[in-house]
Amino acid sequence: MLTAACGIAHAAPSSRGFEVAQGVIVDALHAVVYMPDAQGGIDAVDLSSGEVIVSSPRGAKPLLLYEDLLLASARDRTDALSIVGLTAKDLQSKFKVTLPLPDQVGTGPFYVGAHISGSEIIVHWRSIRRPISPIPTREPAVVTTGFARIDPTMGRLIATAEGGPPAPPPPRQGIPAAAQKPADEGELASPLCPVDELVAAIQYVDKSGKRHIALRRWRKDTGESMPAVDLFNSDFTFRSFSRDCRHLLASKEVDGFIWHIYSTVTGQRIAEIHNPLPGPEFFVFESKLIYQAPAVGQAIPGRLRIDPPRLVAISLNEGKEIWSRPIGETTYIDPRPPGNPPAPSAQQPAGGK
């Protein structure tokens, strides 16, 4: 009777990858990254060579990698969102769920995400519809949100609702009290970042009147605080931990930027790299640093071409590019009124920065 009333309980799924950028999911254990391709599908790319292992026309944006499945989204219609489950090895379709969208959702910016909550997958979406007017207006954009609960095994839709999903509890599992206390009291300069058997964070320390940046680490099992490591002074700016928390990046502006990459586990500096970016989302795989380069806009006669962001792999030793792949499709926007002369062809980051 209980089974008939409540359904069969499935074991909680476990994530096996991490998201390095929106729609880019990394499976470091199997040396694969899943990313949108220029044809509107998904590529599984070898992290060592940058070569495509397998492609799928199903789905357009990877959302979550768990067990042996890749969850992805596709929006072929304005009134519905498709969620597909693909086998991680060969990207074959295992299930598809269609989520109806309300009438307020238009063709403007649309964002989708997913996370594991207990034994379910929560897919959440957000639509932004801005007013279209020939004259400047202060009318606010219309933001519509919704979410769905999905059975991760068979892709069965459990329920949908408008609005934001219930807030998940703070991710304190595995965080020792000795590390959580300074985080709660505002003593740390970064969020806590768990890696292997440790929890790490950045802390500012004053030495001889000058600010230094130290790496703090605690053991997950005992809460024991390991010796702090003095990484660098205020000449460098801490940018972020890698998305898997195994490394951190600091930079300073010198004809572009000098990057210093440190191991979170040991506190040792493993690379110095010169790059025009201040500090992007990144991770380290073997002897390569892999990061997201921004989208680039190029004016061409009659319209603006937007080349998508790229995933770039460079050598940790020399900083030279090893491979690069676009994340998604090139788009063309902003047709110019008749009579306007074509703008000069000059590349710059999208948005003019």
N, C-alpha and C positions, 0 to 999 in steps of 0.2 A: 504493500500500500504506500509506504513512504517513497519507494523508488518510482512508482507510478505517478505520485503527486509531484515529486521534486525533480525527476529526471535523474539520469545516471551521473554521478559526480566524477569528473576527470581530474587527474593529477595536475597540479599547477605547472604550466609550461615554463621553461627557463630560456632566457635570452642567450644567444651565443654570439652576438655581434654588437657593435656600437656604431652610432651615427656620427660621422665626421663632419657632415654638412647636410643641409636639407635634401632628403632623397638619396643620400649616399651612405650605404651601410657596409661596414667592414667586418669580414670574418678573418681575423688575423691567424687563427689556428689553421685554417685551410688556405691561407694566402690568396683570398678572393675579396674583391670589392664589387658590390652591386650598385649600379648607377643608371639614371635615365640616359638614353642615347639620342642621337640626332634624328632618328626615324620615329620617335614617339614611343619606343618600347624600352626594354631594360637589357643591359649588358652585364654579364658576369666577367670581370676583368682580372687577369692574373696580376698580383701585386708586384711580382719581380720584373716582368717584361712589359706590362701595360697592354698585352695582347688580349683580345676578346676570346674567352673560352667558349661561351654559349650565349645566344641572344633569345629574347622572347618578345613577340609583338604584343603580348598580353600585359596589361598594367602599364603605367607611365611613370610612377614614382614609388620606389621601395620605401616601406614604412618601418618594418620590424622583421628581424631574423630570430626565429626561435625553433628549438628542436631541429627538424630537417626541412622547415618551411620558411619561405620568404613571403611576407605579407606586403601587398602593393595596392595602390589605388589608381583608378583611371576615371576621368570625367568626360564621357563621350556625349552626354546630354546635359542641358542646364537644369533639368528637373530630377536628376538622379546621380548618385555616386556609386561606382563599382569598386568593390573590394575583392581582390583575388588572392588565393593562396597558391603559390608556386613551389614545386619541389626545389630545394636549394641546389641540388646537383646539376639538374638539366633544365630547370625553369619550365617544367611541364605543369599545366594547370591541374590543380587538385580540387579546388572549389571556387565558387564565385558567389558573392552576396551583393544584392542591389539595394542601396539605401535611398529612399525617396528624399528629395530636398524640397523645402518650402518655396512658395512663389516669390518670396523676397530675395532669393538668391539669384543674382544676375550673372553677367559674364565678366565681372571685374576680378580683382585678386581673390584667390581661393586657396586656403591652406588646410592640409590634412596631416594628422599625426596619429600615432598609436602607441599604446604601452600595455604591459601586462598588469592585471589587477587580480590577485588571487588565482583562480582557475579560469579567468576570462580574459579576452582581449578587449580593450576599450579603444575604439576608433573615434576621434574627435575632429571636427572640422569648423572652419571659420570663414565666412564670406564678407567681403568689404565692397559695398556698392557706393560709389561716389556720385554726387549729382553732376549732370552734364548741363552746362550753361554757356552761352556765348559771351557772357560777362562774368567778372569775378563774383563769387558768392561765398558767404560764410555758412551756408547750409551744411550741417555736419554729415559725414558719411554714415550710411546705414550698415551696422555690423550685425550679422546673424550667425549664431553658433548652434551646434547640435552634436550629439554623440550617439554611438551604438555600442551595445554589448554583444560580443560574438563568441561562440564556442570555438576555441582554437583548433580542435581536432578535425571536425567535419565542416567547419564554416557555417554552422547554423546560426541564424540571426536570433538572438534572444529578445532584444528590445531596442527601441530607438526613442530618442527624446530631443526636444529643442533645449537650448541653453547649454551651459558648460557642464561637463561631467563632475561628479563628486570629487572634491580635492583628495588626492591620495595622501596617506599619512607621510610625515617626513621620513626620508630614507635613512633611519637610524640603525637599521639592522647591521650588526658588525661594527658599529661605531662605539668605541669605549667611552665611558663617562669622562675619563681624563682628557679626551680630545674634544668631546662635546661641550664641556664646561667653558673653555676659552672661546669656542665658537659662539656659544650663546651670549657670552659677556662682551662680545665685540672686540676681542683682543687679536683676532686673526685678520689678515688682509686678503684672504681668499676663502672660498668654500672648502670644506673638507673633501679630500679626494682619495678614495680607497684604491689600493693597488696591492695585489697579492695578500700578504699577511700584515700589511701596514695601512695606516691612514695618514695622509700628509696634508700640509697646508703651508701657506706663506705667512710670515710675521715680520713686521717692521721693528727694527731694533736701533736705538740711538747709541752711537759710539763716537766719543770725542766730538760731540756736537754735529755729527753727520749721520744721516739715516742709512742704515744697512738693511738688506733683505736677507732673512734667514729662512732656511727650510726646517720646519718642524715635522717630526714623525712619531707616531705612537704604534705600539703593537696591538693588533685587534684582540688577541686572546687575553692578554693581561692588562692592557692599558698603560704599560710601561712606556715612559717617554724616552726616546733615544736622544743622543746628543744633537743639539741644533747645529746646522751647517751654515756658516756665513757664506752666502753665494756671491753677492755683489753689492756695491754701494749705489747711491742715488744717480750716478751717471747712467745707469741702465734702468729701464722700466720693465717691471714684470708684466707680461702680456696674458699668459694663460697656461694652464696645464694642457697636455695633450688630451684628446677625447677619451683615451683609455687610462689616463692618469699616470702613465709610466714615465713621462718626461714633462719638462716645463720649458717655456721659452721666455727670454728677456731680450730686449733690444735697445739700441741707442742710435740716434740719427747721425750718420756720417756718410754724406754723398749717397743718400738712400738710407738703409738701416743695416747695422751689424747685429746679427742674431747670435745669441749664446744659447745652446741647448744643453740642459742638465738632466741627468738621471734622477728620478724621484726616489728610487730605492737607495742609491749610494750618495747622492748629492754631488757627484762628480760631473764636471763639464765634459761633454762628449763631442761637441762640434762648435765651430765658429763659421758663420755663413753670411755673405753679403747679399742683400736682396732689396728690391725697391719697396717692398711692403713692410709696414711696421711690425706685424705679427698676426698671421692668419690662423684659422683653425687647422690643426695639424696632428699627425701621429708619426711614429718612427717604426719602420719595418725593416728588419735586418740592417743593412748599411745605407738605407734610404730614408730621407725625410719626405713625407707626402703631405701636401697642403692644398688648400683651396685658393686659387687665384680668382679675383673678381671678374664680373662680366665687363665687357669692353664695348663702347659705342663707337660707331663709325658713320659719319655723314656721307651719304651717296646721293646722286641726283634724284630728287623727288621724295626721299624718305630717309629714315634713320635705321641702320642695321645694328642690332644688338647681338653680339656674339656671347654665348652663355658663359657662366663661370667654368673654370677648368680644374681638374684634379691633376696636380703636377708632382712628379717624383724627382728629387734631386739627390745627388751623392752627398752623404754626410762629410766625406773627406775633402771633396773639392768644390761642392756647391753647384756642380754642373747638372743641367737637366738630363734625366735619363729617359723619361717618357711623359707624355701629357695627353689628356683626353677631355673633350668638352662634356659638361654635365647638362644634357638636355639639348634643345633645338635652338638654332638661330632664329631670331624674330625680326620682323620689319615693321616699324611703326612711324607715326607722325608724318603723314603725307603733307607736303608743303603746298600752300595756296598757289594757283597759277600765276606766273609772272615773277615769282621770287627766283633769284639766281641760285643755282645749286651751291651748297656749302662746300668749302674745301674739304678734301678727303684727308682726315686726320684722326688717328686713333686716340681714344682716351677712355678711362674707366667710365662705365655707364653712370650717369648722374653728374658727370663733369668733374669728378674728383680724380 
